[in-house]
């Protein structure tokens, strides 16, 4: 089996990502980038016609395009080992993540899942148990951790260049929900603002989790407690479109995190600043090829992706020479690249360490959402739960 899997592309299927979906197309582009994967099956929509048309547009065998994820899991598992999918990519709205992932894990398939991992923390813990018992790879697409300069930032923290971390400031402002576009049936807005499909949070669940995950990934710090304020600025919304959090980390560091979907003029301005006793870091997602590093008492340095002076970790996840910008799709592809390596190792019966978000990151993310929701409702500092 090990020799066989090394000499072929991995086969994957997709649940979600039908016509007019955003993130499904991003997943497919990222998965294609390194030429190691082949999309062979899918249940692309709860609308069987949409799923069939999407499969046709992707040139799939109609027999491998399914009307539901349940049918797909059953029929793929029944195929011979040299035909069935190796893993499934889940790109549905939040409320379907857990049932789809559990269905495929129980049938023996690896899983790559979009974030947030589930609808509730209880669901996340249940999914973690299934994933652990299955022995299969579970990768979560917190794609911003795939940027080479994010990995460089993490390496600078790991090697002590910042000293003791004192403060983390992380922001994720967008402006796309400043108008009530969900009232006109805009698909991406409609499900994100529907508690039945998005869960207990819109803004924090959709983008705040990315901000929290980015800070935790780079610094390794865990939240001790937080104080959150939620606002629905646009009348009639059941979920927040803006949120502000004060954070206390274990070990004494403090943090400020804000996320917003009604910040006029903002596009996708995820950015982070980290301050330590020996230096500081700053990174912006909209300018991802540069990392600002300021050692204490020295001029600021701009570290640019692709240069020979960056760490081996950053070099590993760099595809193009310096001066040729890499961005969102490449970062997303880096998550797939590590998930692919983990799946190949698993199939070959080997163990290893792989740099992709896991089911544990998914549980952390859901705990963050629920702690923010509780704090915002009570107006008080709220302890982060034990996981």
C-alpha positions as CSV (number, residue, x, y, z in Angstrom):
1,X,0.0,0.0,0.0
2,X,2.8,2.5,0.9
3,X,4.5,2.1,-2.5
4,X,1.2,2.3,-4.3
5,X,0.1,5.5,-2.6
6,X,3.5,7.2,-3.3
7,X,3.1,6.5,-7.0
8,X,-0.4,8.1,-7.5
9,X,-2.5,11.1,-6.8
10,X,-4.8,11.0,-3.8
11,X,-8.4,10.8,-4.8
12,X,-10.8,13.1,-3.0
13,X,-14.5,14.0,-2.9
14,X,-16.2,17.2,-1.9
15,X,-19.4,17.9,0.1
16,X,-20.7,21.3,-0.6
17,X,-19.2,23.8,-3.0
18,X,-21.9,23.8,-5.7
19,X,-22.8,26.6,-8.1
20,X,-22.6,30.1,-6.6
21,X,-20.6,28.9,-3.6
22,X,-17.4,30.8,-2.7
23,X,-15.2,28.6,-0.5
24,X,-15.7,25.3,-2.5
25,X,-14.0,26.8,-5.5
26,X,-11.2,28.1,-3.3
27,X,-10.7,24.6,-1.9
28,X,-10.6,23.1,-5.4
29,X,-8.1,25.6,-6.7
30,X,-5.9,25.1,-3.6
31,X,-6.1,21.3,-3.9
32,X,-5.1,21.4,-7.5
33,X,-2.1,23.7,-7.0
34,X,0.6,21.0,-6.3
35,X,-0.7,18.3,-8.6
36,X,-1.1,15.7,-5.9
37,X,-4.9,15.4,-5.8
38,X,-7.7,14.4,-8.1
39,X,-11.3,15.3,-7.5
40,X,-13.4,12.2,-8.4
41,X,-16.6,12.5,-6.5
42,X,-19.0,14.9,-4.9
43,X,-22.3,15.8,-3.2
44,X,-22.1,19.5,-4.1
45,X,-25.5,20.7,-2.9
46,X,-28.6,19.7,-1.0
47,X,-30.3,20.4,-4.3
48,X,-29.7,17.2,-6.4
49,X,-29.9,19.2,-9.7
50,X,-27.3,21.7,-8.5
51,X,-25.0,18.9,-7.5
52,X,-25.5,17.2,-10.9
53,X,-24.8,20.3,-12.8
54,X,-21.7,21.1,-10.7
55,X,-20.4,17.6,-11.3
56,X,-20.9,18.0,-15.0
57,X,-19.0,21.4,-15.0
58,X,-16.1,19.7,-13.1
59,X,-16.1,16.8,-15.7
60,X,-16.8,14.1,-13.1
61,X,-18.3,10.7,-13.9
62,X,-22.1,11.2,-13.3
63,X,-22.1,7.9,-11.3
64,X,-19.8,9.6,-8.7
65,X,-21.9,12.7,-8.3
66,X,-24.4,12.2,-5.5
67,X,-27.7,13.7,-4.3
68,X,-26.7,13.6,-0.6
69,X,-23.6,13.2,1.5
70,X,-25.2,10.1,3.1
71,X,-25.4,8.4,-0.3
72,X,-21.9,9.5,-1.1
73,X,-20.4,8.1,2.1
74,X,-22.2,4.8,1.6
75,X,-21.5,4.3,-2.1
76,X,-17.9,5.4,-1.9
77,X,-17.2,3.0,0.9
78,X,-18.6,0.2,-1.1
79,X,-16.2,0.8,-4.0
80,X,-13.0,-1.2,-4.4
81,X,-10.0,0.2,-2.5
82,X,-8.3,1.3,-5.7
83,X,-11.3,3.4,-6.8
84,X,-12.9,5.0,-3.7
85,X,-11.9,8.4,-2.5
86,X,-9.0,8.7,0.0
87,X,-10.6,11.7,1.8
88,X,-13.5,14.1,1.7
89,X,-13.3,17.9,1.7
90,X,-16.3,19.5,3.6
91,X,-17.2,23.0,2.4
92,X,-20.8,23.3,3.5
93,X,-22.4,25.9,5.9
94,X,-21.4,25.3,9.5
95,X,-24.4,23.3,10.6
96,X,-23.5,20.4,8.3
97,X,-19.8,20.1,9.2
98,X,-20.2,17.7,12.1
99,X,-22.7,15.2,10.6
100,X,-20.8,15.0,7.3
101,X,-17.4,14.6,9.0
102,X,-18.7,11.9,11.4
103,X,-20.4,10.0,8.5
104,X,-17.2,9.9,6.5
105,X,-14.9,9.1,9.4
106,X,-17.0,6.2,10.4
107,X,-16.8,4.9,6.9
108,X,-13.0,5.0,7.1
109,X,-12.2,8.2,5.2
110,X,-9.8,11.0,6.1
111,X,-11.4,14.5,6.4
112,X,-10.5,18.1,5.4
113,X,-13.1,20.4,6.9
114,X,-13.7,24.1,6.6
115,X,-13.9,26.2,9.8
116,X,-15.5,26.7,12.3
117,X,-15.5,23.0,12.8
118,X,-19.0,22.5,14.1
119,X,-22.1,24.4,15.2
120,X,-21.5,24.0,19.0
121,X,-18.7,23.1,21.4
122,X,-20.6,19.9,22.4
123,X,-20.6,18.8,18.7
124,X,-16.9,19.6,18.4
125,X,-16.0,17.4,21.4
126,X,-18.2,14.6,20.0
127,X,-16.5,14.9,16.6
128,X,-13.1,14.9,18.3
129,X,-13.9,11.6,19.9
130,X,-15.0,10.1,16.6
131,X,-11.8,11.4,14.8
132,X,-9.5,10.0,17.5
133,X,-11.2,6.6,17.5
134,X,-11.1,6.4,13.7
135,X,-7.3,6.9,13.5
136,X,-7.9,9.0,10.4
137,X,-6.4,12.4,9.5
138,X,-8.6,15.4,10.3
139,X,-7.4,18.7,8.9
140,X,-9.1,22.0,9.5
141,X,-8.6,24.8,7.0
142,X,-7.5,27.7,9.1
143,X,-5.8,28.8,5.9
144,X,-4.1,31.9,7.2
145,X,-1.6,29.8,9.1
146,X,-0.4,28.6,5.7
147,X,1.3,31.8,4.8
148,X,5.1,31.5,4.8
149,X,5.5,34.8,6.7
150,X,3.1,33.6,9.4
151,X,5.3,30.5,9.8
152,X,8.3,32.8,9.9
153,X,6.6,34.8,12.7
154,X,6.0,31.6,14.6
155,X,9.6,30.6,14.2
156,X,10.8,33.9,15.6
157,X,8.6,33.5,18.6
158,X,9.7,29.8,19.1
159,X,13.4,30.7,18.9
160,X,13.1,33.5,21.6
161,X,13.6,36.5,19.3
162,X,10.7,38.3,21.0
163,X,11.4,37.3,24.5
164,X,8.4,36.9,26.8
165,X,5.2,37.8,25.0
166,X,3.4,40.7,26.7
167,X,0.6,41.7,24.3
168,X,-1.2,40.5,21.2
169,X,-3.4,42.8,19.1
170,X,-5.2,41.1,16.3
171,X,-7.9,42.6,14.0
172,X,-10.1,41.2,11.3
173,X,-12.3,44.0,9.8
174,X,-14.5,43.6,6.7
175,X,-17.2,45.9,5.3
176,X,-19.3,43.6,3.1
177,X,-22.3,43.4,5.5
178,X,-22.6,47.1,6.0
179,X,-25.8,46.9,3.8
180,X,-28.5,44.4,4.6
181,X,-27.7,42.2,1.6
182,X,-29.2,39.2,3.2
183,X,-32.7,40.7,2.7
184,X,-32.1,40.4,-1.1
185,X,-31.2,36.7,-0.7
186,X,-27.4,37.1,-1.0
187,X,-26.4,33.5,-0.4
188,X,-23.1,34.0,1.5
189,X,-24.7,36.6,3.8
190,X,-28.0,34.7,4.4
191,X,-26.6,31.5,5.9
192,X,-23.9,33.3,7.9
193,X,-26.6,35.4,9.7
194,X,-28.9,32.5,10.3
195,X,-28.5,30.9,13.7
196,X,-29.8,27.6,12.5
197,X,-27.0,27.4,9.9
198,X,-24.2,29.5,11.4
199,X,-24.6,28.8,15.1
200,X,-24.6,31.2,18.0
201,X,-22.3,33.7,16.3
202,X,-21.8,35.3,12.8
203,X,-18.9,37.7,13.0
204,X,-16.8,35.8,15.6
205,X,-17.7,32.4,14.1
206,X,-16.9,33.4,10.6
207,X,-13.8,35.6,11.0
208,X,-13.1,36.1,14.7
209,X,-12.0,32.5,14.9
210,X,-9.4,33.1,12.3
211,X,-8.0,36.0,14.3
212,X,-7.9,33.9,17.5
213,X,-6.3,31.0,15.7
214,X,-3.7,33.2,14.1
215,X,-2.6,34.6,17.5
216,X,-2.5,31.1,19.1
217,X,-0.7,29.6,16.2
218,X,2.1,32.2,16.2
219,X,2.6,32.6,20.0
220,X,1.4,29.2,21.3
221,X,-0.5,31.1,24.1
222,X,-3.8,29.8,25.5
223,X,-6.6,32.0,26.6
224,X,-7.4,32.1,30.3
225,X,-10.4,34.4,30.2
226,X,-12.0,37.1,28.1
227,X,-14.5,39.9,28.0
228,X,-16.6,40.3,24.9
229,X,-19.0,42.8,23.5
230,X,-21.3,41.9,20.5
231,X,-23.2,44.4,18.4
232,X,-25.7,44.0,15.6
233,X,-25.5,47.4,14.0
234,X,-27.8,46.6,11.1
235,X,-31.4,46.3,12.5
236,X,-33.2,43.0,12.3
237,X,-30.1,40.8,12.4
238,X,-30.3,37.9,14.9
239,X,-26.5,37.5,15.1
240,X,-23.7,40.1,15.7
241,X,-22.0,41.9,12.8
242,X,-19.3,43.4,15.0
243,X,-17.4,42.2,18.1
244,X,-14.7,43.4,20.5
245,X,-12.8,41.2,22.9
246,X,-10.3,41.9,25.7
247,X,-8.2,38.7,26.4
248,X,-6.1,37.5,29.3
249,X,-3.7,34.7,28.3
250,X,-2.3,32.0,30.6
251,X,1.2,33.2,31.7
252,X,0.2,36.9,32.0
253,X,0.0,38.3,28.4
254,X,-2.9,40.5,27.4
255,X,-4.7,40.7,24.2
256,X,-7.1,42.8,22.2
257,X,-9.1,41.2,19.4
258,X,-11.8,42.8,17.2
259,X,-13.6,41.6,14.2
260,X,-16.2,43.4,12.1
261,X,-18.3,42.9,9.0
262,X,-19.6,46.5,8.9
263,X,-16.3,48.4,8.8
264,X,-16.8,50.7,5.8
265,X,-14.0,50.4,3.2
266,X,-12.4,47.4,4.7
267,X,-12.0,44.3,2.5
268,X,-10.2,41.5,4.3
269,X,-7.8,43.3,6.6
270,X,-6.7,40.5,9.0
271,X,-3.6,41.8,10.8
272,X,-1.7,41.0,13.9
273,X,0.9,42.7,16.1
274,X,2.8,40.9,18.8
275,X,4.8,42.6,21.5
276,X,7.5,40.9,23.6
277,X,10.2,41.9,26.0
278,X,12.9,41.7,23.3
279,X,11.1,42.6,20.1
280,X,7.8,43.0,18.2
281,X,6.2,41.5,15.0
282,X,3.6,42.8,12.7
283,X,1.9,41.1,9.7
284,X,-1.0,42.0,7.4
285,X,-3.0,39.5,5.4
286,X,-3.5,42.0,2.5
287,X,0.3,42.4,2.3
288,X,1.2,38.8,3.1
289,X,4.7,38.6,1.7
290,X,6.2,40.9,4.3
291,X,6.7,40.5,8.0
292,X,7.9,43.5,10.2
293,X,10.3,42.5,12.9
294,X,11.5,45.2,15.4
295,X,14.2,44.0,17.8
296,X,14.3,46.0,21.0
297,X,16.4,49.2,20.6
298,X,17.0,48.6,16.9
299,X,15.5,49.8,13.6
300,X,12.5,47.8,12.2
301,X,13.4,45.1,9.7
302,X,11.2,44.0,6.8
303,X,11.5,40.3,6.2
304,X,10.3,39.3,2.7
305,X,9.2,35.9,1.6
306,X,11.4,33.9,-0.7
307,X,14.7,35.3,0.4
308,X,17.6,33.1,1.6
309,X,17.7,34.7,5.1
310,X,14.3,33.3,6.1
311,X,14.0,30.2,8.2
312,X,13.9,26.7,6.7
313,X,10.2,26.5,8.0
314,X,9.2,29.5,5.8
315,X,11.3,28.2,2.9
316,X,9.4,24.8,3.0
317,X,6.1,26.6,2.3
318,X,7.4,29.0,-0.4
319,X,6.8,28.1,-4.1
320,X,8.0,31.2,-6.0
321,X,11.3,33.2,-5.9
322,X,11.3,36.5,-4.1
323,X,9.6,39.3,-6.0
324,X,6.9,37.0,-7.3
325,X,4.0,37.5,-4.9
326,X,2.4,34.5,-3.3
327,X,-1.0,34.9,-1.6
328,X,-4.3,33.4,-0.6
329,X,-4.6,30.4,-2.8
330,X,-1.0,29.4,-2.1
331,X,-1.5,29.7,1.7
332,X,-4.7,27.6,1.4
333,X,-2.7,25.1,-0.7
334,X,-0.1,24.8,2.1
335,X,-2.8,23.4,4.4
336,X,-3.7,20.9,1.8
337,X,0.0,20.1,1.3
338,X,0.5,19.1,4.9
339,X,-2.8,17.3,5.0
340,X,-1.8,15.3,1.9
341,X,1.5,14.4,3.6
342,X,-0.3,13.3,6.8
343,X,-2.8,11.2,4.8
344,X,0.0,9.5,2.7
345,X,1.8,8.7,5.9
346,X,-1.3,7.3,7.6
347,X,-2.1,5.1,4.6
348,X,1.5,3.8,4.7
349,X,1.2,3.1,8.4
350,X,3.8,5.7,9.3
351,X,3.7,8.4,12.0
352,X,5.0,12.0,11.7
353,X,4.5,15.6,12.7
354,X,2.6,17.7,10.2
355,X,1.9,21.5,10.2
356,X,-1.9,21.7,9.6
357,X,-4.7,22.7,12.0
358,X,-6.3,19.6,13.6
359,X,-9.5,18.5,15.3
360,X,-8.1,19.9,18.5
361,X,-7.8,23.4,16.9
362,X,-11.5,23.0,15.9
363,X,-12.5,22.3,19.5
364,X,-10.4,25.4,20.6
365,X,-12.2,27.5,18.0
366,X,-15.6,26.4,19.2
367,X,-14.7,27.0,22.8
368,X,-13.6,30.5,21.8
369,X,-16.9,31.2,20.1
370,X,-19.0,30.0,23.0
371,X,-16.9,31.8,25.6
372,X,-17.3,35.1,23.6
373,X,-21.1,34.5,23.3
374,X,-21.4,33.9,27.1
375,X,-19.3,36.9,28.0
376,X,-21.2,39.2,25.6
377,X,-24.5,38.0,27.0
378,X,-23.4,38.5,30.6
379,X,-21.2,41.6,30.2
380,X,-18.6,39.9,32.4
381,X,-15.2,38.4,32.2
382,X,-15.7,34.7,31.3
383,X,-13.2,31.8,31.9
384,X,-12.1,29.7,29.0
385,X,-13.4,26.2,29.5
386,X,-11.2,23.1,30.1
387,X,-11.0,21.1,27.0
